[in-house]
């Protein structure tokens, strides 16, 4: 009885939530059901698209190499075409060729690259713009740059947790795509507002040695470390590994593609990937009627359906499977987030520190009228908000699938580098 229950649970786990090898309610499914061999993959893969029925890649590969006067070249071209067909049909059923362990190893380059980038940027101010004296107003038990790191991390966490409430609020008033863009702009507004709040909390203007922002002022290093947002990059790396974990049970080892296609065609592949250790352990537990109750097995099946749904939602956002995103693109995204944060924060802080909004009433300086002006702040703040919101909009579900992850990453790096050097320029670090 327990074996029949296990088979029933496995039957409710489709290889894809929206794509199945055959549909019994469709015309193609009825034809396949009447055939003695049962439902096949090619019935759904071609007839649903309106084309004439074609042979499955399994049949074409099993029939052997093609014969032609130019046999070697034709055989190579035929093998490449067959491999492409096999990969396409596997992806059509929610399977991907490759090793999950190898994918994890390749993506280990992302945190390593982020650590190296942080190390270089942390040492850059002391190497490029050294100052003779750097007095600290912090207590010895809480030295520089711990306040800057903790404050920027706390403010990022606060803004990050507001993403879902902002989208939920915007969804009540606007359609889905418009709500996504509106919540993105609100999030950008809150993020930059918290950047200005960090300057006020640390009293950067009160401790400045120069009347205007300059790289020789200790305030430059305070703003620099506020811009190195470690929490943002750490959250992005953790999120990336969580997304990769959704593909752990749908990876097909290289060289076993035809085996899995044949099992899919015969309907004997009840679980998505029978070779993974977790799947094998799950099958053993299903066969052992005393190991788990029926309710726990059903819960496991529901969990797998949720994983399938989450995987499909990610593919809709990115426009391609997450495991198909090159590692270099992920590294560029982390580099962009770091360099863009520094550039925008330098621009915004320089404009704010020139404004009378930041100057204390009991200032010890002799502030000249041209030094204290609202004009830089009034001009810079809208430009920073527009630039940040435009880049953030590129990564929304309404835009990212249309332009592609590669384009968004390249544009982000270019804009990030431009804002970085612009921020250094307003602080006098390039002269």
C-alpha positions as CSV (number, residue, x, y, z in Angstrom):
1,X,0.0,0.0,0.0
2,X,2.8,2.4,0.9
3,X,4.4,1.8,-2.5
4,X,1.1,2.7,-4.2
5,X,0.9,5.9,-2.1
6,X,4.5,6.8,-3.0
7,X,3.7,6.3,-6.7
8,X,0.7,8.6,-6.3
9,X,2.8,11.3,-4.6
10,X,5.4,11.1,-7.4
11,X,2.7,11.3,-10.0
12,X,1.6,14.8,-8.7
13,X,5.1,16.1,-9.2
14,X,5.2,17.4,-12.8
15,X,8.6,18.0,-14.3
16,X,7.4,21.6,-15.0
17,X,4.4,23.4,-13.6
18,X,3.4,24.7,-17.0
19,X,5.0,22.2,-19.3
20,X,4.3,18.5,-19.3
21,X,5.4,15.7,-21.6
22,X,1.7,15.3,-22.8
23,X,-1.7,16.7,-22.0
24,X,-4.5,14.1,-21.9
25,X,-7.1,16.8,-22.6
26,X,-5.5,17.9,-25.8
27,X,-6.0,16.4,-29.2
28,X,-2.3,15.3,-29.4
29,X,-2.7,13.7,-26.0
30,X,-5.7,11.7,-27.1
31,X,-3.8,10.4,-30.1
32,X,-0.8,9.5,-27.9
33,X,-3.0,7.7,-25.4
34,X,-4.4,5.5,-28.1
35,X,-1.0,4.5,-29.3
36,X,0.4,1.2,-28.0
37,X,3.6,2.9,-26.8
38,X,1.7,5.4,-24.7
39,X,2.4,9.2,-24.5
40,X,5.6,10.5,-26.0
41,X,7.5,13.7,-25.8
42,X,7.4,14.5,-29.5
43,X,3.6,14.6,-29.5
44,X,3.6,17.7,-27.3
45,X,6.9,19.2,-28.5
46,X,5.9,19.8,-32.1
47,X,2.2,19.3,-32.7
48,X,1.3,22.0,-30.1
49,X,3.5,24.4,-32.0
50,X,1.5,23.8,-35.2
51,X,4.2,21.9,-37.1
52,X,4.1,18.5,-38.6
53,X,5.1,15.7,-36.3
54,X,8.9,15.2,-36.1
55,X,10.9,12.4,-34.7
56,X,12.3,12.7,-31.2
57,X,16.0,13.4,-30.7
58,X,16.2,10.0,-29.1
59,X,15.0,8.3,-32.3
60,X,17.3,10.4,-34.5
61,X,20.4,9.7,-32.4
62,X,19.5,6.0,-32.1
63,X,19.2,5.6,-35.9
64,X,23.0,6.3,-36.2
65,X,25.1,8.9,-38.0
66,X,23.9,10.3,-41.3
67,X,25.3,9.0,-44.5
68,X,26.7,11.5,-47.0
69,X,29.6,11.8,-49.5
70,X,31.3,14.1,-46.9
71,X,30.8,11.7,-44.1
72,X,33.2,13.2,-41.4
73,X,31.9,16.8,-41.7
74,X,28.3,15.7,-42.0
75,X,28.6,13.4,-39.1
76,X,30.0,16.2,-36.9
77,X,27.3,18.6,-38.0
78,X,24.6,16.0,-37.4
79,X,26.0,15.3,-33.9
80,X,26.0,19.0,-33.0
81,X,22.4,19.3,-34.2
82,X,21.4,16.3,-32.3
83,X,23.1,17.6,-29.1
84,X,21.2,20.9,-29.5
85,X,17.9,19.0,-29.9
86,X,18.6,16.9,-26.9
87,X,19.4,19.9,-24.8
88,X,16.3,21.7,-26.0
89,X,14.0,18.8,-25.2
90,X,15.6,18.4,-21.8
91,X,15.0,22.0,-21.0
92,X,11.5,21.7,-22.3
93,X,10.9,19.2,-19.6
94,X,12.7,21.1,-16.8
95,X,16.1,19.4,-17.0
96,X,19.5,20.9,-17.6
97,X,22.7,19.3,-18.7
98,X,25.7,19.7,-16.3
99,X,27.0,19.1,-12.8
100,X,25.5,21.1,-9.9
101,X,28.7,20.7,-7.9
102,X,30.6,22.3,-10.8
103,X,28.2,25.1,-11.0
104,X,28.7,25.8,-7.3
105,X,32.5,25.8,-7.8
106,X,32.3,28.2,-10.7
107,X,30.1,30.6,-8.8
108,X,32.6,30.6,-5.9
109,X,34.5,33.1,-8.0
110,X,31.8,35.7,-7.2
111,X,32.5,36.0,-3.4
112,X,36.2,35.8,-4.0
113,X,36.0,38.6,-6.6
114,X,33.9,40.7,-4.2
115,X,36.4,40.3,-1.4
116,X,39.3,41.3,-3.6
117,X,37.3,44.4,-4.8
118,X,36.6,45.4,-1.2
119,X,40.2,45.0,-0.2
120,X,41.5,47.1,-3.1
121,X,38.9,49.9,-2.5
122,X,39.5,49.9,1.3
123,X,43.2,50.5,0.8
124,X,42.8,53.0,-2.1
125,X,42.2,56.2,0.0
126,X,45.4,55.7,2.0
127,X,47.4,54.9,-1.0
128,X,46.1,57.5,-3.5
129,X,45.2,60.4,-1.1
130,X,47.2,60.0,2.1
131,X,46.8,62.6,4.8
132,X,49.3,63.5,7.6
133,X,46.9,63.6,10.5
134,X,43.6,61.6,10.8
135,X,42.1,62.3,14.3
136,X,39.2,60.2,15.3
137,X,36.3,61.5,17.4
138,X,35.1,57.9,18.2
139,X,35.9,56.2,21.5
140,X,38.8,53.7,21.6
141,X,36.3,50.8,22.1
142,X,34.5,51.8,18.9
143,X,37.2,52.9,16.5
144,X,37.0,54.0,12.9
145,X,35.6,52.5,10.5
146,X,33.3,50.3,12.6
147,X,30.6,53.0,13.0
148,X,30.5,53.6,9.3
149,X,30.3,49.9,8.4
150,X,27.6,49.1,11.0
151,X,25.5,52.2,10.1
152,X,25.6,51.6,6.4
153,X,24.7,47.9,6.9
154,X,21.8,48.7,9.2
155,X,20.4,51.3,6.8
156,X,20.7,48.9,3.8
157,X,18.9,46.1,5.8
158,X,16.1,48.5,6.6
159,X,15.7,49.6,3.0
160,X,16.0,46.0,1.8
161,X,13.2,44.8,4.1
162,X,10.9,47.5,2.8
163,X,11.0,46.1,-0.7
164,X,8.0,43.8,-0.3
165,X,5.8,46.2,1.7
166,X,6.5,48.9,-0.9
167,X,5.5,46.6,-3.8
168,X,2.4,45.4,-1.9
169,X,1.4,49.0,-1.3
170,X,2.0,50.0,-5.0
171,X,0.0,46.9,-6.1
172,X,-3.1,48.2,-4.4
173,X,-3.1,51.3,-6.6
174,X,-1.4,50.3,-9.8
175,X,-1.2,47.4,-12.3
176,X,1.6,44.8,-11.8
177,X,4.2,46.3,-14.1
178,X,3.5,49.9,-13.1
179,X,3.5,48.9,-9.4
180,X,6.9,47.3,-9.8
181,X,8.4,50.4,-11.3
182,X,6.7,52.6,-8.7
183,X,7.9,50.6,-5.8
184,X,11.5,50.6,-7.3
185,X,11.5,54.4,-7.4
186,X,10.2,54.6,-3.8
187,X,12.9,52.2,-2.7
188,X,15.6,54.3,-4.5
189,X,14.2,57.4,-2.8
190,X,14.3,55.8,0.7
191,X,17.9,54.4,0.0
192,X,19.3,57.8,-0.8
193,X,17.4,59.4,2.0
194,X,19.1,57.0,4.4
195,X,22.5,57.9,2.9
196,X,21.9,61.5,3.8
197,X,20.7,60.5,7.2
198,X,23.9,58.6,7.9
199,X,25.9,61.8,7.2
200,X,23.8,63.7,9.7
201,X,24.0,60.9,12.4
202,X,27.8,60.8,12.2
203,X,27.9,64.6,12.1
204,X,30.3,64.6,9.2
205,X,30.0,68.4,8.6
206,X,30.7,69.2,12.2
207,X,34.1,67.4,12.1
208,X,35.3,68.7,8.7
209,X,38.7,70.5,8.7
210,X,38.0,72.3,5.4
211,X,35.1,74.5,4.5
212,X,34.4,72.6,1.3
213,X,34.5,68.8,0.5
214,X,38.0,67.7,-0.4
215,X,39.9,64.4,-0.4
216,X,42.4,65.8,2.1
217,X,39.6,66.1,4.7
218,X,38.9,63.2,7.2
219,X,35.3,63.5,6.1
220,X,36.3,62.0,2.7
221,X,37.2,58.7,4.4
222,X,34.1,58.7,6.5
223,X,31.9,59.0,3.4
224,X,34.1,56.4,1.6
225,X,33.5,53.8,4.3
226,X,29.8,54.6,4.4
227,X,29.8,53.8,0.7
228,X,31.4,50.4,1.0
229,X,28.2,48.6,1.8
230,X,29.3,45.1,2.8
231,X,25.7,44.0,3.7
232,X,24.4,44.7,0.2
233,X,27.0,42.5,-1.5
234,X,26.7,39.8,1.1
235,X,22.9,39.7,0.7
236,X,23.3,39.5,-3.1
237,X,25.8,36.6,-2.9
238,X,23.6,34.6,-0.5
239,X,20.6,35.2,-2.7
240,X,22.5,34.0,-5.7
241,X,23.3,30.7,-4.0
242,X,19.7,30.3,-2.9
243,X,18.6,30.7,-6.5
244,X,21.2,28.1,-7.7
245,X,19.9,25.7,-5.0
246,X,16.6,25.6,-6.9
247,X,18.3,23.7,-9.7
248,X,20.0,21.1,-7.5
249,X,17.5,18.3,-8.4
250,X,17.1,19.0,-12.1
251,X,20.7,18.6,-13.3
252,X,21.5,15.8,-15.8
253,X,25.1,14.5,-15.8
254,X,26.9,14.8,-19.1
255,X,26.8,11.6,-21.0
256,X,23.4,10.5,-19.6
257,X,21.2,12.8,-21.7
258,X,19.8,10.1,-23.9
259,X,19.1,7.8,-20.9
260,X,17.0,10.5,-19.3
261,X,15.2,11.3,-22.5
262,X,14.3,7.6,-23.0
263,X,13.0,7.4,-19.5
264,X,11.0,10.6,-20.0
265,X,9.6,9.1,-23.2
266,X,8.6,5.8,-21.6
267,X,7.2,7.6,-18.6
268,X,9.4,5.8,-16.1
269,X,11.1,8.9,-14.8
270,X,8.8,9.6,-11.8
271,X,11.1,12.0,-10.1
272,X,12.9,14.8,-11.9
273,X,16.4,13.6,-11.1
274,X,16.8,10.1,-9.7
275,X,20.6,10.2,-9.4
276,X,21.0,13.0,-6.8
277,X,21.7,11.8,-3.2
278,X,18.7,13.5,-1.8
279,X,16.4,12.1,-4.3
280,X,17.8,8.6,-3.8
281,X,17.4,8.9,0.0
282,X,13.8,10.2,-0.6
283,X,13.0,7.1,-2.7
284,X,14.4,4.8,-0.1
285,X,12.3,6.5,2.5
286,X,9.2,6.1,0.3
287,X,9.9,2.4,-0.1
288,X,10.2,2.0,3.6
289,X,6.6,2.3,4.8
290,X,7.7,2.8,8.4
291,X,10.0,5.7,7.8
292,X,7.5,8.5,7.1
293,X,3.9,9.0,7.3
294,X,1.7,9.7,4.3
295,X,1.3,13.3,5.4
296,X,5.0,14.0,5.4
297,X,5.4,12.5,1.9
298,X,2.6,14.7,0.6
299,X,4.3,17.7,2.3
300,X,7.5,16.8,0.5
301,X,5.6,16.7,-2.8
302,X,4.1,20.1,-2.1
303,X,7.6,21.5,-1.4
304,X,8.8,20.2,-4.7
305,X,5.9,21.9,-6.5
306,X,6.8,25.1,-4.8
307,X,10.4,24.8,-5.9
308,X,9.2,24.3,-9.5
309,X,7.0,27.4,-9.2
310,X,9.9,29.5,-7.8
311,X,12.2,28.3,-10.5
312,X,9.8,29.3,-13.2
313,X,9.2,32.7,-11.7
314,X,13.0,33.3,-11.6
315,X,13.3,32.3,-15.3
316,X,10.5,34.7,-16.1
317,X,12.3,37.6,-14.4
318,X,15.8,36.8,-15.8
319,X,14.6,35.6,-19.2
320,X,16.8,32.5,-18.9
321,X,17.6,29.8,-16.3
322,X,19.8,31.1,-13.5
323,X,22.4,28.4,-14.0
324,X,22.8,29.7,-17.6
325,X,24.0,33.1,-16.4
326,X,27.8,33.3,-16.9
327,X,29.9,33.7,-13.8
328,X,31.5,36.8,-15.3
329,X,28.1,38.5,-15.4
330,X,27.5,37.8,-11.7
331,X,31.0,39.2,-10.9
332,X,30.2,42.3,-13.0
333,X,26.9,42.8,-11.0
334,X,28.8,42.7,-7.7
335,X,31.4,45.1,-9.0
336,X,28.7,47.4,-10.2
337,X,26.9,47.5,-6.9
338,X,30.1,48.4,-5.1
339,X,31.4,51.0,-7.5
340,X,28.0,52.6,-8.0
341,X,27.4,52.9,-4.3
342,X,30.7,54.8,-3.9
343,X,30.1,57.0,-6.9
344,X,26.5,58.0,-5.9
345,X,27.4,58.5,-2.3
346,X,30.3,60.7,-3.1
347,X,28.2,62.9,-5.4
348,X,25.3,63.1,-3.0
349,X,27.5,63.8,0.1
350,X,29.5,66.5,-1.7
351,X,26.4,68.4,-2.6
352,X,24.9,68.0,0.8
353,X,28.0,69.2,2.6
354,X,28.1,72.3,0.5
355,X,24.5,73.1,1.4
356,X,23.4,75.2,4.3
357,X,21.3,72.2,5.4
358,X,24.4,70.5,6.7
359,X,26.1,73.6,8.2
360,X,25.6,73.8,12.0
361,X,24.3,77.1,13.4
362,X,27.3,77.5,15.7
363,X,29.9,76.9,13.0
364,X,33.4,77.8,13.8
365,X,34.4,78.4,10.2
366,X,34.0,81.7,8.3
367,X,31.7,80.4,5.7
368,X,31.6,82.4,2.5
369,X,28.4,82.9,0.6
370,X,29.7,81.0,-2.5
371,X,30.7,78.1,-0.4
372,X,27.3,77.6,1.3
373,X,24.7,77.3,-1.5
374,X,21.6,75.2,-2.2
375,X,22.4,75.1,-5.9
376,X,24.7,72.0,-5.9
377,X,22.3,70.1,-3.7
378,X,19.2,71.1,-5.8
379,X,20.9,70.0,-9.0
380,X,22.7,66.9,-7.8
381,X,20.0,65.2,-5.8
382,X,17.5,64.8,-8.7
383,X,20.2,63.6,-11.0
384,X,21.4,61.0,-8.5
385,X,17.8,59.8,-8.0
386,X,17.1,59.6,-11.7
387,X,20.4,57.8,-12.4
388,X,19.9,55.3,-9.6
389,X,16.2,54.7,-10.4
390,X,17.0,54.1,-14.1
391,X,19.6,51.5,-13.3
392,X,17.3,49.9,-10.7
393,X,14.5,49.8,-13.3
394,X,16.7,47.7,-15.6
395,X,16.5,44.8,-13.1
396,X,12.7,44.8,-12.7
397,X,10.6,42.0,-14.2
398,X,9.0,44.5,-16.6
399,X,12.4,45.4,-18.2
400,X,15.0,42.7,-17.5
401,X,13.6,39.9,-19.7
402,X,13.4,42.3,-22.6
403,X,17.0,43.6,-22.5
404,X,18.7,40.6,-21.0
405,X,20.9,40.1,-18.0
406,X,24.1,40.8,-20.0
407,X,22.9,44.2,-21.2
408,X,21.8,45.3,-17.8
409,X,25.2,44.2,-16.3
410,X,27.2,46.0,-19.0
411,X,25.2,49.2,-18.7
412,X,25.4,49.1,-15.0
413,X,29.2,48.8,-15.0
414,X,29.6,51.7,-17.5
415,X,27.3,54.0,-15.5
416,X,28.9,52.9,-12.2
417,X,32.4,53.7,-13.4
418,X,31.2,57.1,-14.7
419,X,29.6,58.0,-11.4
420,X,32.7,56.8,-9.5
421,X,35.0,59.2,-11.3
422,X,32.4,62.0,-11.1
423,X,32.2,61.5,-7.4
424,X,36.0,61.6,-7.1
425,X,36.0,64.8,-9.2
426,X,33.6,66.7,-6.9
427,X,35.8,65.8,-3.9
428,X,38.9,67.1,-5.8
429,X,40.5,63.6,-5.9
430,X,41.3,63.8,-9.6
431,X,43.2,67.1,-9.6
